Amino acid sequence: MNNIPDCFYRISIKALVLNETRDKFLIMQEEDGWWDLPGGGLDWGASPQKDIAREIQEEMSLEITSVADRPSYFYTNSKPSKVNPERSIWYAYVVYETQLKSFDFVPSKECTAIKFVDKNTLPGENIHKQVTDLMEVFNSSNHAR
């Protein structure tokens, strides 16, 4: 992954899991204490819908009931390379509205806690930039039923 040319983006597919009133979205806390969105890197040749289901199963041992056909949000940012911290790797985040069968997750290294958040309830620290970036563009009226 760290051999990605500077002109390419690493694609990260993320699940937008909304609460009942559809005004907050789910984030998960990793073992290191950092909060992130469910999901991960899109595997070569895989569909976003199948990869989101796989990631949620791996991270939280939860079953999804649906993943939207089209993304709700798309944004980019960069992170320092783990191999060469002086070099940044650019990520494109593609966020799909996702529904889960339940929220009875099984804690793992990738997910020790979950919570629904909005701008007023984000944790004070240890929040990955992709979460705050989504919060900047998140509009609950886009998800009203």
C-alpha positions as CSV (number, residue, x, y, z in Angstrom):
1,M,0.0,0.0,0.0
2,N,2.8,2.4,0.6
3,N,4.1,2.1,-3.0
4,I,1.1,4.1,-4.3
5,P,2.3,6.8,-6.7
6,D,1.8,10.4,-5.7
7,C,-0.9,10.9,-8.3
8,F,-3.1,8.1,-7.0
9,Y,-5.6,7.9,-4.1
10,R,-6.1,4.9,-1.8
11,I,-9.8,4.2,-1.8
12,S,-11.4,3.8,1.6
13,I,-15.0,2.8,1.8
14,K,-16.9,3.7,4.9
15,A,-20.3,2.9,6.3
16,L,-22.7,5.7,7.3
17,V,-24.8,4.0,9.9
18,L,-27.5,6.4,11.2
19,N,-29.4,6.5,14.4
20,E,-33.3,6.2,14.5
21,T,-33.8,9.9,14.0
22,R,-31.2,9.9,11.2
23,D,-29.4,13.0,12.7
24,K,-26.3,11.2,14.1
25,F,-23.9,8.6,12.7
26,L,-22.0,5.8,14.2
27,I,-18.3,5.8,15.0
28,M,-16.3,3.1,16.6
29,Q,-13.4,3.2,19.0
30,E,-10.3,1.2,18.1
31,E,-8.1,-0.6,20.7
32,D,-5.6,2.3,20.6
33,G,-8.4,4.7,21.7
34,W,-8.9,6.4,18.4
35,W,-12.4,6.9,16.9
36,D,-13.1,6.1,13.3
37,L,-15.9,5.3,10.9
38,P,-16.6,1.6,10.2
39,G,-15.0,0.4,7.0
40,G,-11.6,0.3,5.4
41,G,-9.6,0.0,2.2
42,L,-11.5,-1.2,-0.9
43,D,-10.0,-4.6,-1.9
44,W,-8.9,-4.9,-5.5
45,G,-11.8,-6.0,-7.7
46,A,-14.4,-6.0,-4.8
47,S,-17.6,-4.0,-4.8
48,P,-18.0,-1.4,-2.1
49,Q,-21.1,-3.1,-0.8
50,K,-19.4,-6.4,-0.3
51,D,-16.3,-4.8,1.2
52,I,-18.4,-2.8,3.7
53,A,-20.2,-6.0,4.8
54,R,-16.8,-7.8,5.2
55,E,-15.3,-4.9,7.1
56,I,-18.2,-4.6,9.5
57,Q,-18.2,-8.4,10.1
58,E,-14.4,-8.3,10.8
59,E,-14.5,-5.2,13.0
60,M,-17.7,-5.7,15.0
61,S,-19.0,-9.1,14.1
62,L,-22.3,-7.5,12.9
63,E,-24.5,-8.3,10.0
64,I,-25.6,-5.7,7.6
65,T,-29.1,-5.6,6.2
66,S,-28.4,-3.2,3.3
67,V,-25.8,-0.9,1.8
68,A,-26.9,1.9,-0.6
69,D,-26.2,1.5,-4.3
70,R,-24.7,4.9,-4.5
71,P,-22.4,6.8,-2.1
72,S,-23.8,9.5,0.2
73,Y,-20.5,11.4,0.6
74,F,-17.1,11.6,-1.1
75,Y,-14.1,13.5,0.3
76,T,-10.3,13.3,0.4
77,N,-7.5,13.9,2.9
78,S,-4.0,12.8,3.4
79,K,-2.0,10.9,6.1
80,P,1.7,10.5,6.6
81,S,3.1,7.2,5.2
82,K,3.9,4.7,7.9
83,V,7.0,3.7,5.9
84,N,8.2,7.2,5.1
85,P,6.5,9.8,7.4
86,E,7.9,12.7,5.3
87,R,5.6,11.4,2.4
88,S,1.8,11.7,2.5
89,I,-0.6,9.2,1.1
90,W,-3.9,10.6,-0.2
91,Y,-7.1,8.8,0.6
92,A,-10.5,9.1,-1.2
93,Y,-13.3,8.3,1.3
94,V,-16.5,7.0,-0.3
95,V,-19.3,6.8,2.3
96,Y,-22.3,4.5,1.8
97,E,-25.4,4.6,3.9
98,T,-25.5,1.2,5.6
99,Q,-28.1,-0.5,7.8
100,L,-27.2,-3.1,10.5
101,K,-29.4,-5.9,11.8
102,S,-28.5,-5.0,15.4
103,F,-25.9,-3.0,17.4
104,D,-24.9,-6.0,19.6
105,F,-21.3,-5.9,18.5
106,V,-18.5,-8.1,19.7
107,P,-15.5,-6.1,21.0
108,S,-12.3,-6.7,19.1
109,K,-9.0,-4.9,18.5
110,E,-10.6,-3.0,15.7
111,C,-13.7,-2.0,17.7
112,T,-13.9,-1.7,21.5
113,A,-16.9,0.8,21.7
114,I,-19.4,2.4,19.4
115,K,-21.5,5.6,19.7
116,F,-23.7,7.8,17.6
117,V,-22.4,11.4,17.2
118,D,-23.2,14.8,15.8
119,K,-21.2,18.0,16.0
120,N,-22.1,18.5,19.7
121,T,-21.3,15.0,20.8
122,L,-18.0,14.2,19.1
123,P,-15.4,12.8,21.6
124,G,-13.0,15.5,22.6
125,E,-9.8,13.8,21.3
126,N,-8.4,10.9,19.4
127,I,-10.7,11.3,16.4
128,H,-9.4,10.3,13.0
129,K,-9.6,13.2,10.5
130,Q,-11.9,11.2,8.2
131,V,-14.6,11.5,11.0
132,T,-14.2,15.2,11.4
133,D,-14.1,15.7,7.6
134,L,-17.4,13.7,7.3
135,M,-18.9,15.8,10.2
136,E,-18.2,19.0,8.2
137,V,-20.2,17.8,5.2
138,F,-22.8,15.7,7.0
139,N,-26.3,17.0,6.5
140,S,-29.1,15.1,8.2
141,S,-31.8,16.5,6.0
142,N,-30.2,14.5,3.1
143,H,-31.2,11.4,5.0
144,A,-34.7,12.2,6.1
145,R,-37.4,9.7,5.4
